Amino acid sequence: SSGINAEYGDGAKVEDVELSVSVKGGAKEEESEERDAWGAKTEYMLALIGYAVGIGNIWRFPYLCHRYGGGSFLIPYIIMLFLLGIPLFCLETSLGQLTRKGAPGAFAAMHPAFRGIGMAAMVVDLICSYYYNSIIMWILRYFFSSFTFGALPWASCPENITTCCVDQDNSTTYYWYYEALKASNDISLVGGIDWYLFGCLIVAWVVCFLCMCKGVESSGKVVYFTATFPYVLLVVLFFRGVTLPGAGQGVLYYVTPKWEQLKNPTVWRTAATQIFYSLGISFGSVVAYSSYNKRNNDCIKDGVIVTLINCGTSIFGGFVIFSLLGYRAHKQDVSFDDLKSGPGLAFIAITDAISVMGVGPLWSILFFFMLFLLGLDSQFGMLESLLTSVRDEIPILNKIRKEIVSGTICVVLAIAAIPMAFSGGLYILDLLDNWSLSYPLLIIALFEIIVVAWVYGGKRFAKDIKDMIGYEPPLYFTICWMFVCPAVIIILILSGIVLSAMEGYPLYDKFVGCDNATLAAQGLPEEANDSWVVADSYPGGLVGLIIIFNMMSCFMIPGYFIYYYRNHIRGYLKL
């Protein structure tokens, strides 16, 4: 048989396992039919699009395009989309639909010794879900603060501040660090809790629970709004942005190619990495979502459509962002050179641009509501993957109401995330975001591609797909699965290790404020106040924590592999 079997004994071998869902009749087919399913194909597509298109499409891709060659960055970006993004994404949609299992069960179906790949994805989901809602917490902080009849609260400096905030150029920076975050000036200082942020954190988790409390039954209905309305807002912001004075200058800065950048290997590595993370590969979410599909759904076509929409959104979002930044440059005579990725772009540069627009509060509400919806859909995907895997791996939980299981997960993560609302929360999130996922996601992807394409067999997997959808995926997919994707991922891992070794001791952005006297007292250069942060070394204990974060999820793969074969050998010895 060309199939695989999710139910196997200790003596199962990869060449003789069979897929339970391909068995005609019998208990196994009935069991698979009882699995939850999407109410309609549209729900599945919107959920996948909502998961893949996230905050990073708006606040990371435009920055990378600006930094690594403008329009010329699109060349390596599109090449990596076809060499890495589309094949891996379609592999995960096919694997989920084929096995009708969450990530652990899906990879165990390829070979029982590799269930640890899915378990590693569960750990990644747990870590990322833990801190991702803290980003949504910040977004809600700005969203609620935008409801004002007067000027936006970050549009000008407080009247009683004369040393740190002196004009419009740094009022948004002051608000971000001193008002929104109340940031501590050292990673070892936890500080006090900000009750406003705490309230926003609770709201974020309550909304997540209400939207996904019944699994795909509830989230499948919510995505009709959360996955589509951001595009309405993005289009509105686009037409508003391109009609502003200076927008043309910003767009030109965004798209003007710098061909010499194509000779820089870092540009190609950055393009591949952005494709990888933007599509949400290795989280198990695509596998989990696809496991609720009908067996004859065209998963290959769906995967191609979603990846193209995701990348198209990134490019279109860049026009929106840089039209606003062009207006900011026109009004305030500021440079594009100080742009930063992530929070620095959304909460400082863009808020600065919005604050000088007519009817600023309205545009601020629309912008942060858009970010909220984008973040919410991505959070759904990670939590749904975690919930699906937990219920698949612990069958007794299927006898408990879904609301209780999902509610327990949300409550535990919400309690664990409370430190994010403290003054030192920025450092915790920065530590997790920069150091907990980069290598694990690449290593998980490498193992999943090896197990599917080489242990199970790329041609065999293609035949299984033909049994489902009526045709084999193009040869291009099989070649990418077997050769191109593993090679690219190995290059990414090795180049990352080399770059980390060259950079030396890991650094973080330490908030130092903007008072030159304070900087001098700390022995820091006065020019540090241009960005309000300076690069500082992580304390020794946190370096060990960084290593643990990087390896924690990856240990699941060899750990379960050893566990499986130890029991396997014990079984033979008993015979």
VENCOR-V873675 format. One line per field, one symbol per residue. phi: phi as a letter, one per 30 degrees, with the letter a starting at -180 (. if undefined). Layout:
phi: ???
This chain:
phi: .ccbbdcbcdcdcddbdbdddcddijdddddddddebddaeddddddddddddbdddccceedddddcjhdddddddddddddbddddddddddddddchbdeeddddddaedcedddddddddeddddecdddddedddeddddddbdcdddcdbddddcbccbcaddbdddedddccdchddcaddcdicdcdddeddddeddddedddbdciddcdddddecdccdeddddddddddddcddiddddddddcddcddddddedddddddddeddddidididdddeddcdddcdddddddddddddedddedddddddddddddddddchccddcdbdiedddccdddddddcddheeddddddddddddddddddeeddddddddddddbeddddceeeddddddddddddddeeddddceeddddddddbcbededddddddddddddcddjdddddddddddcjaddeeeddddddbddedddddddddddddddddiedcbdcdbibdedddddcicddddddcibbdbddeeddddddddedceddddddddededdddddeddddd
